[in-house]
């Protein structure tokens, strides 16, 4: 195992396709597939499921992805101990929703602080409606939100990351052994409904399109409650990969299963007032996110 293996694996995990990873890295597809094959042989696990639409991470692949990111970040930090930091200073008022703040922003806030130590980001956690109001009233310069929920015509939005939604089940559940699940099969099971950040509204939209209803046992705004309920066999749920973790707080395993019906992804990105003019600090923040997600491997890890 070497850094090249890790970079090729990371590119495939983040793009979802070998061809896209190869194009990003300017190498052949066979080099990417060979690196993944070598990793899987060394680790004695399957890191991806090869599907018609691309490469899907297995549970082991998701765990290895977290380790890969950590390793590459530490290597980059070691290489760049003397890198000159930005001298740009200023204050940015940034708003974020609960899910974004908990599962997306911390890593990037840490990186921005290291790259631009003189920028002060004043962060507020609010629901979507309050964030939209704050953007329109100039209380916030920018927001990091679930762009899939933004529909205000007075706002601009830019999606950075699309996170697939999958079925979460307790370890060794029949649907996990089956390898795929239909909404009809899910509807026969007790369902744990997450409500935070309009998750329940989004859920009911795609259930409605299928003319089905989940058998809801519990509605909760706590992702950890959902995780624990699923891990303890008290229900199943459909949530995004971004909030997925393979273990509950009690240390019980949670598996994921692809859903046969195409379910909308959870999209994360930036939002701002349509006629807003960015000052230098906000322009830097915007450029950071655009550059990072246009080519994540080119960014320090």
N, C-alpha and C positions, 0 to 999 in steps of 0.2 A: 504494500500500500504506500502510495506517495501523494504529494500534493496535486499532481496532475490528475490522478484518479479522483481525488476529492472535488477538484474544480469541474471535471467532466460530469460527475454525478450531480453536483449542485446545479449546473446549467440545465441538465435534463429535468431535474426535479422542479426547477422554477419556470421552465418553459413548457413542460408537459410533453415535449416531443424531441426525439433524437435529432430530427432534421433541423429543428430550430436551434437546438443546443450546438450542433455542428456549425451552423451558419453564424451564430453569435461568437463562437470560438475561432472561426475561420480554419476549421479542420475538417477531415472527412467523417462521414457518419460511422464508418467502420472503426475509427479511432475511439469514438464515443461508446459504441456498443461493446468494443473490446475492453475498455476501462471498466464499464459497469459489470461485464461478465467476470473480470478479474476480481473486482470487489466482492461480488456475490460468492465467488468460489472461496475467497479468503475468509469471509465472514460466515460462510455456510448458511446463508439466508437469501431469500428472494427480496430484492429491494423495490422492484417494480412488478406490476401486472401489465402485460402488453395487451392493450385494448385497441379496438378499431380506430378510436379517435385520438390515441396517443398513449403515453406512459403514465400509469397511475401508481403512486407510492403505496406500498404495503404498510402495515403497521410497523414492521421492522424498519422499512425505509424511512418512515416519518421520524422514528427515534434516531436513526443514523443521520438524518438531515440536520437535526438540532446539534449533534456532535460535530458534524462537518462545518457548519457555520461558526461554531465556537473555535474550532481549530484554525480555520482560515482567518478569522478575525484576530486571533492571538499572533499568528505568523505575521500578518500585516502590521500589527502594532509594533512587533519587534523590528520589522524592516524600516519603520517610519518614525522611530523615536525622535529623530532630529528634524522631521518635516516642519517647514515653516507654517505657522497657523495664520489664519485670516486676521486682519486688523480691523475689519469692518465692525462697527458698533451700532447699537440701536435697540429698540424695544419692539417686540412683535406680540400682538394680542391674538392668541390662537385658541380656538374652541375645538372640543372633541366630544364625541358621544361615548357612552360607557364601554361598549365593545371595542371601539377603536383605541381608547385609552388603556384598556386592560390587556389587549392582545396584539396591538400593532405599533403604537407610538413609542413605548419606552426605549426600544433599541435605537430608533432613529433620533430621539431626543438626546441620547447619550452621544451618538456619533456627531450630531450637529454641534453639541457643546464642545467636543474635542476639536472639530474643524474650525469653529467660529466662537472662540471663548468669550468674545466681547459682545456677542448677541445675547440679549435677555428675552427669553420666551415666557410670557405670562399666560399660563394655561388655565382654561376653564372647562369643566365637565358639565354638559347640559344635554337635554334631549334635543331631537332634531328641530322641533318647532321653535324652541328658544334660541337655538343656534341660527336658524334662518332669520329670525327677528333681529338678533344681534348683528348679523352681517349687514342686513338692510339698514340698520340704524347706526352703522359705523362703530359699534362697540367692539367688534372683532375685525382684524385685518384679513383673516383667513380661517378656514375650519378644515379639520380632517374628519371625514364622516363616511357613512355608508352611502355612497353615491347612488346606489340602486334605490334608495329611498327619497332622493332629492327630485322634486318635480316643480319647483318654484321658477317661473319664467324670468324672474328678476335676478336669478343667480346663475353663475357659470359653475360648471363642475368638470372635473377631470379624473377619470378612473385610473388608479395606479396598479391595483391588484384585484384579480377576480378569484375568489376562493370557492371551490366546488362544495356543494352540500351532499352529504352521504348519510346513510342510516347508521346510527349508533346502537350497538347491542351489547349485552353482557358477553363475556368470553364464552365461546363454545355454544352460542345460541344456534338453534336450528337454521335460522336465516343466514348466519355466518357460515355454517357448514355448507349451505346451499350455494353460497357465493354471489347471489344477486337476489334482490327483492322487488316485488311489484307493490304499488300503493294498495292494491286489494289485499295482499298478504299483510302489509303493515297495519291496515285498518282493523284486522282481527286481533291485534295485540293492544295492551294498555299503552297509552302514549303520554309522554311527559312533555308538556308544552312550555317552551321558553317564551317569555313575554317581553323581555327587555329589548330596546331599540327596534320596536315594531316587528319583532320576530314572529309573533303570533299572527299578525296581519299578513305578513309575507307567506307564512305557512298556509293559511286558509285560502290564499289566492290560488296556489297551485293544486291544493286539494279540491277546490271548487271547480277548476278546469277539468278535473277527472271525475266530477260528480260523485265524490266520496267524502266521508267525514272521518277524521281520526277519533279513536275512542279515548278521549282525554281523561287521564286519571288525576293529573295535577297540573296546574298552571303556576309558574314561578318566574321571578325575575333573576334568579340566581343560577348562573351557569354551573357552579359547583354543586348545587342541589340537583340539577339535571344529571350531572356526571355521576353523583353518588346513587341516585335512584336507578339509573341505567345499570351501573356496575353491580348493584345488589339485586338485579333481576326484577325490579318493580315497574318496569316499563321500558319502552324504546323511544327514540326520537330521531329526527333528521335535522342536522346542524352542519355548519361549515367546517372545512378543514382548519381554518384559521384559529378556531377556538377549541379544536380537538386536542386532547391529551390522552395517552393510552392508559392512564391510571386514575382512579378516583382518589380522594383524600384518604380513604381507608386502605389504599394499596391494592384495590381490586382492578382487574384488567377490563378494558373497554375495547371492543372491536368495531370496525366499520365495514359496511356493505354497500356496494353501488346500488342505486335505485334504477329500475328499468326505465321509468319515465324521465324525460329530460327536465331537471329541476333548475330554476334560475340560480345563478351563482350569487354569492354575497360580494358585492363590489365595494372596494375601499378606495377613497381618493380625496381630492381637495375640492373645496367650494369657496367661492368669493362673490361679492356683489358684481353684477355685470359691468357696470361702468367704473369700477374701481381702478385707480392708478397705483401700481405698486411702488413704494419707496425702495431704497436700496436693501434694507434688511429683509423685507418681504420678498423681494425679487430673488435674493439669495436662498431663502427658504423654498420658494417655488422651484428654483433651478436645482436645488439639492434633490428634491423628490423626483423631478423629471429625469435627471441624470441617473439617479440610482436605479429607477425602475425601467429605464430604457436599456440599460446594460449593467445589471447588478454585479457581474463578475469584474467589471472595470473599477468598481468602487472598493475602497479599503474595507476589509472585513473585520 
